[in-house]
Amino acid sequence: MDENSSIFNSTEDKIVCYAPRMITTNGVWQGDNPLEYSLPLFILQLTMVVMMTRALVFLLKPFRQPRVISEILGGVILGPSVLGRSDQFSNALFPLRSVMVLEAMANVGLLYFLFLIGVEMELSVIRRSGRKAMAIAAAGMVLPFGIGAAFSFQLHKADQKLNYSTYIMFLGIALSVTAFPVLARILAELKLINSELGRMAMASALFNDMCAWVLLALALALSENDSSSLASLWVVLSSTGFVLFCIFIIRPIITWMIRKTPEGESMSEFSICLILTGVMISGFITDAIGTHSVFGAFVFGLVIPNGSLGVALIEKLEDFVSGLLLPLFFAISGLKTNVSSIEGLMTWVSILFITVLAFIGKVIGTLLASVCYQMSYREGVTLGLLMNTKGLVEMIILNVGKDQQILDDQTFTVMVIVALIMTGIITPVVTILYRPTRRLLPYKKRTIQASKPDSEFRVLVCIHTPRNVPTIINLLDASNPTKRSPICIYVLHLVELTGRASAMLIVHNTRKSGRPAVNRTQAHSEHIISAFENYEQHIDCVSVQPLTAISPYSTMHEDICYLAEDKRVAFIIIPFHKQQTVDGGMESTNPALRLVNQNVLVSAPCSVGILVDRGLSGSNQSGSNKASHYNIIVLFFGGQDDREALAYAWRMSENPRVTLTVMRFIAAEQVIAAKQEANAQGVSAMQIDTDNERQLDEEYINEFMISNEENDSITYTQRILNNGEETVAAIRSMDGAHDLFIVGRGEAQASPLIAGLTDWSECPELGVIGDLLASSDLAATASVLVVEQFGVAMVAEHGEAERSPHRHDQGDHYQNLRSTNARQHIPSRSHIIYNG
């Protein structure tokens, strides 16, 4: 046969002439065609697959389609259904002689990917998921399996040599499985991963995945066409023996290797290489005994103990395997998909019929189980839709079935199309059908200033890495939790959605299991939660509720803002995207975090504080925080953000371990303008707004001073300045005795006190003064909290109707304050220190 025959030709027996020496070319200058040699041809094929896949990921991103859709579609486009229809294209780029190398590399990638899934998966999660998740998963498998079996005769051809029962087994499994990694990403995209529905879907999918592996191993064992042979029995027995060998021999050996590794050190390269070699040996053994090689790799991964070894293996392999080699496997599935093999209109009608029936079957099965457990009909239907997600396991089943000639070209193509349709419509349909009604009543305590001093103070703390934890805990400790006004802390660990199963599993693994972390993300999450729970145990009047948000950075602010509104918090604390270096400078750890902070400032339903972390004095250990003392300074320039900053500092000042300095900056021309106001006849609207803000500033400062007249730990100073240069000089002249600067983000842009400073601002989200304090040029050693009050800028985001009562209440508050000031004695100047 001509060795240029295409990989896309129909699967009939062929003899391919293959030259083993034609691996690398001598170069085009010596007349060689690189496409006639194995290595350059494979490199080109891999490049085309990756580029096509990435292009489709980009194009389908607005439709929220999972990556597996793009990977399979990429193969379909490169295959005989689209570009492969051209003999010139297929014979040049995907000749039949290249299939050996291409499929071998794809299966190597698949082997290690299934090993990683085994490493990341914790069987105890399935045990903890409860009867409810197991019942839903089982009900969602039985009905589609029965439908696949009932209608398999429409696709099965009488002249096929294989056992009909084996055909039913493969078809039923393919229709009934649920892809756990794909489902996890869809739930994260739909912002359902932290919901009760999302957690139930994840638990059910995990159980479904495990059942699918057991059924696949059974189907492979029974795929012997000669029913009278005892081969199937030997396959089942030897597979069971391999599993027992891994559990009772391999796992103790690996555990011994981990114990021999000194604590705090990573395992040796020799040990890692030994384990990676064990993956291939396991694949070889299970392939030799009649089960697929991926089964051996998966079981080998399951027996790897959780902990540092699992983290090291995932970090070394995951990006390369899932980013480069795994797309090859999905592309191979697409390359084998030949739409032209589907003959006649009735076959297409059968495809649609089977797809709809299997789809509805899983929905009905899941719905019935859900209703039995008192879930609503809408939640049951949504759960059924989510459980229809297809992906890796189904593609493995279909490819194994085709390789072993259990499925012919037509059946394989039909099932690939069914998988694409089922998975592709999940996100749009669920988005339309299931929109969780927030039913959130408008609440007025959206700011610290509006919060009552005798009510619970709710704070949402966002954490990216454990490095953010010590300063934030000390900041909250200084915020004066008391019986009169306890602090409720919602700790939100922000995790980027990368498409990895490892990032998803932290939602499942309960931190109270006592087991080591599955991966670095979960290790960070457990470290963060442990630190805050330790703080809660040692400090009275503090409650901590840990949560995790898994999102792309572009939509992470939606999770933060929804949670803030759902929990009715008054203040969100988010870390600055730069961190302090050893030499005292500030460097960006992740530029994407800056976008998150900017989006939160725009969309937040309450006040926001951006924390520039340079450490906060006092012990970082929660148990010894009672001995810590904090020196805090507020720089007050005026405006609602500065009033909010002062309100937070006011709360802190009630803590006996806090010394507070309030430094107010006043423009010299403002003093002159105040004297001329009485003589002014006409006043502009802008001037009226400015005057109103000044009046509110004066009233709030007066209220603060009256309330704290007897508090010796508070110092109030005023600086009368002329321009921005004097402002910078005044801030630079401050000694280093302060642990924390608190400033408002916004200020009057026309103020002469910041004239010229906006041109040098690097991070506008901090405001002019906040950016100056966070700058490396200032050589400051204190942390900075930049506060933005929930105000007029956010009306468009949250609605005028909701905002109006809040603004009206504040107006009433200030009106009452005017009356109070008229009746009460304003403190004499002997209580105030003036500088300038």
DABEL-V141377 format. One record per run of one state. SS is the DSSP state (~ for helix, > for strand, _ for the rest). FROM is the first residue (numbers start at 0). TO is the last residue. Records with the same first field share a line. If there is no record, write none. Layout:
SS->FROM-TO  FROM-TO
//
This chain:
_->0-4  6-26  30-32  36-36  63-65  78-81  85-85  93-93  120-121  128-128  150-150  154-162  176-178  189-194  221-229  260-267  288-291  302-306  335-337  341-343  372-375  386-390  403-407  433-455  463-464  477-485  496-499  507-509  513-518  538-540  551-554  567-569  575-576  580-584  588-589  603-605  612-620  627-628  636-638  653-656  679-683  707-712  721-722  732-738  744-750  754-756  760-762  774-774  778-781  788-790  798-798  823-827  831-831  835-835
>->5-5  94-94  456-462  486-495  541-550  570-574  577-579  585-587  606-611  629-635  657-666  713-720  739-743  782-787  832-834
~->27-29  33-35  37-62  66-77  82-84  86-92  95-119  122-127  129-149  151-153  163-175  179-188  195-220  230-259  268-287  292-301  307-334  338-340  344-371  376-385  391-402  408-432  465-476  500-506  510-512  519-537  555-566  590-602  621-626  639-652  667-678  684-706  723-731  751-753  757-759  763-773  775-777  791-797  799-822  828-830
//
